[in-house]
């Protein structure tokens, strides 16, 4: 199976501390078990940012982060789809502050907010059979951190293969 690929730069909200560690261990364990790529735990606020020099995009990200309040993300049940980046994932509650942050981020980069924005924390990238996804969803549901604060905006170069992705910068939300 070919590894999924992405484009451009992405803005992520990432758990910290125990929530990060628990989710990272789960993602790495599932990646090893199913021969899929591991990745850091995150909820994508905005993906596919292209057409700007990296330093300019990071400047916009810094200003954006200062304008956004710290967020509290609540993960819901575990689900799976026939989409490489949503193979197995925990949807995040589409709270008013999170939807507003997505809209603000989109507009900061000259885009309209995505009406289909589905905030989520992926657990497996790739493709798994439906019965496997259903069984995994039940198996890992209790292992997924149910909520976490997001106090920073992380800018990642998400170009190409998952293993080639790299963090470009981290900015405090609310300018704190």
QUIPEDA-V55968 format. One record per backbone hydrogen bond with DSSP energy under -0.5 kcal/mol. CO is the residue of the C=O (numbers start at 0). NH is the residue of the N-H. E is the energy in kcal/mol with one decimal. If there is no record, write none. Layout:
BEGIN
CO,NH,E
CO,NH,E
END
This chain:
BEGIN
3,161,-0.6
5,159,-2.4
6,47,-0.6
7,157,-2.2
8,48,-2.9
9,11,-0.5
9,155,-2.9
10,44,-3.3
10,45,-1.4
11,153,-2.8
12,42,-2.7
15,18,-0.8
15,19,-1.1
16,20,-2.4
17,21,-2.8
18,22,-2.3
19,23,-3.0
20,24,-2.4
21,25,-1.9
22,26,-2.7
23,27,-2.6
24,28,-2.4
25,29,-2.6
26,30,-2.4
27,31,-2.3
28,32,-2.2
29,33,-2.2
30,34,-0.9
30,35,-1.8
41,121,-0.6
42,12,-2.7
45,10,-3.2
47,49,-0.7
48,8,-2.1
52,56,-2.5
53,57,-2.4
54,58,-1.8
55,59,-2.4
56,60,-2.2
57,61,-2.3
58,62,-2.1
59,63,-2.8
60,64,-2.8
61,65,-1.9
62,66,-1.2
63,66,-0.8
63,67,-1.0
64,67,-0.8
64,173,-2.5
67,173,-1.3
70,72,-0.5
70,149,-3.6
72,74,-0.5
72,147,-2.5
73,92,-3.3
76,90,-0.9
78,88,-2.9
80,82,-1.1
82,85,-1.6
83,86,-0.7
83,125,-2.6
85,80,-1.6
87,122,-3.6
87,123,-1.9
88,78,-3.3
88,90,-0.6
89,120,-2.5
90,75,-3.5
92,94,-2.3
94,98,-2.6
95,99,-2.4
96,100,-2.1
97,101,-2.2
98,102,-2.4
99,103,-2.6
100,104,-2.5
101,105,-2.8
102,106,-2.4
103,107,-2.1
104,108,-1.2
105,108,-0.7
105,110,-2.8
106,109,-1.9
112,114,-0.6
113,116,-1.9
116,118,-0.5
118,91,-2.8
119,43,-0.6
119,121,-0.6
120,89,-2.6
123,86,-0.6
123,87,-1.5
128,132,-2.3
129,133,-2.6
130,134,-2.2
131,135,-2.8
132,136,-2.7
133,137,-1.7
134,138,-2.3
135,139,-2.8
136,140,-1.0
139,142,-1.7
139,143,-1.1
140,143,-0.6
145,74,-3.0
147,72,-3.0
148,150,-0.5
149,70,-2.5
150,172,-3.1
151,13,-0.5
151,153,-0.5
152,154,-0.5
152,170,-2.7
153,11,-3.2
153,155,-0.6
154,167,-3.4
154,168,-1.5
155,9,-2.9
155,157,-0.9
156,165,-1.6
159,5,-1.7
160,163,-1.8
161,164,-1.6
165,156,-3.1
168,154,-3.0
170,152,-3.3
171,174,-1.2
172,175,-1.2
END
